[in-house]
Amino acid sequence: MMRRNAWIVTIVLIVAVLGINNTVYYFVTKQSLEESLSHEMESIAKQIEISIEQSRLGSEKYQEQIGHRLRTAAIAVQYALDPDIEKVENAQLVELSKRLNVQHITLLKKTDDDIVLYKSSDPQQIGIGTRSWKPWYQAFNELFTNYNVNIAWGQSLQNFWTGPFEVATSDTSKVRKWGYYYDGTTNYIIDPYVSYEMQAEYEWLTGVDKQIDDTVKGNPSILEITVINPVTFPMEPLTTLTMQGEELMHITQKPIIYGSYDFSDPGDYESVRQAVETQSTVTLNTHINGKHVLKNFIPVPIEGVASMVDDQGIPLDYYLLAVVSDYQLVQNTLDSQFVNLGVIIATTSLFSIIVLMIFWGYYRRSRDKVVREAQVTYSDEISQLFHSIQAQRHDFVNHVQTIHSLAALNKVEELKKYTKDLTGEIRVVSDIINIGNPAIAALIRSKLSQAESMRICFECEFAGMRKLELGMKTLDLTRLLGNLVDNAFEEVMKYPEEQRWIQLSGTAEANQLRFTIANYCEQVQELRNRPIFEPGYSNKGKGHEGLGLSIVTNIIEQYKGTVRIDLETPNQLTIEIIIPH
């Protein structure tokens, strides 16, 4: 029952350890994969940032080329028209628009309190004031006053200024780019402009939205890319009420500059704010549209451009790049690794349990075998001891009769010799009995008989053995002494009879047991650097397993004892063992 409970406890402990190990591994792997995905997304985002910046800069340069074209067209208009605006006809502007391949041409006149679109090839433009146009109105005033524009916005050339593509005030469905030229030789600003179609074709081929679309399609882990205006992002799109009463939404102030914004989350505003304040990447781990996603908000510094402005019309110094990645890829990898890990752990655990069971069974059988052998040896040696005592008692009458006969016959010398032999035998048995520990006494009795038959002089001396307790400890003690004596027997049997001597002593002190065994040995010097206490070592040649002294070492270690070998005395090997008691 106890063994079964021990097995149950062992299996439960193994399962618990494996469960804890598996759980820790799962969460560590999860964190590692999340960090890896985050780093991967940052790397991808950096590549996207570079790509988008290249496209954006390309778009800006293309707009600048359009600006140069508009200035050239304005100069051509100047040479074709009268310098007095009152002498210019709208029909002339229509004809010039066609010849110069611009959409329309408008002339701006300065009044006492405004700057008005006075003449135009587009009738819808005529009569519109510009006082509410910021910063266009400021640029117009600078042109009329200084012939150049110095505001840090738009594109300024000699006697010319142009803003970015914007929605037209006269027609909110149109996106256009206007150029304004004035060198003081006329009383009006010349304003040729083109439609967004020129820029749209470029954007469609190599623009930012094209780059974003290609990146999302080419990378399955990317769900969405958004370029955010960090100032206007939390607001609704900014609008202006035109003279016709229409709401004009300004392209340059849109919260979403490029890309889409289908994966919106309530935590986006706080993430944008943190990215703006820290000027570092902020990651949001959330669920959107039924998907587990990671959103990286990356601030991208730029030089102020007219196409990106804040709510006051001031060019931005940076924008935010938001990259949405699919966390399910991490989860799929985790699930796959978890299943593989589970199979490996289950297989390893089953194999380990089988090996453990085999080892435990072998260990239990070996232990039981050793105990049985020790008990049989103990019983046999005790039986031999008592048999010797019974034999002496049985022969007592015969010995008395023999002594009486020798005395009656006055055989004094024979009587002395007989009683000397009898006394020696009785003394040996008495000395054995006086050891005090039945197990040790039985062992010594057996070894004395063995020594006598082998012509070995075997001397023993024990003190304090009565204090020892019986039980497993005593069995181990008999194994220890038995192996020591057997090893000494095998050693001395290599020499002539007169050199076959062994001395064994044992004392039980207050806190320790001390045993010393010495025997004749001519190979003392050769043993100095040899591992005589290691399993398998033997100097007796083939047929010997070399386990005797190894068993002694195991028993000594089991009881936290020590062993010392003395090789200093010529032709003598001495082993001293101390065991805490």
Salt bridges, closest charged atoms under 4 A:
GLU49 OE2 - LYS46 NZ 3.37
GLU53 OE2 - ARG56 NE 2.81
GLU64 OE1 - LYS61 NZ 3.79
GLU86 OE2 - LYS109 NZ 2.97
GLU95 OE2 - ARG99 NE 3.22
GLU166 OE2 - HIS250 ND1 3.81
ASP213 OD2 - LYS217 NZ 3.16
ASP214 OD1 - LYS210 NZ 3.70
ASP268 OD2 - LYS295 NZ 2.85
GLU270 OE2 - ARG273 NH2 2.30
GLU277 OE2 - ARG273 NH1 2.54
ASP368 OD1 - ARG367 NE 3.72
ASP395 OD1 - HIS394 ND1 3.36
ASP476 OD1 - ARG479 NH1 3.47
ASP486 OD1 - LYS447 NZ 2.71
GLU490 OE1 - LYS540 NZ 3.70
GLU490 OE1 - HIS544 ND1 3.63
GLU491 OE1 - LYS494 NZ 3.04
GLU509 OE2 - ARG514 NE 3.56
GLU526 OE1 - ARG530 NH2 3.97
GLU568 OE2 - ARG528 NH1 3.55
GLU576 OE2 - ARG514 NH1 2.96
GLU576 OE1 - ARG564 NE 3.23
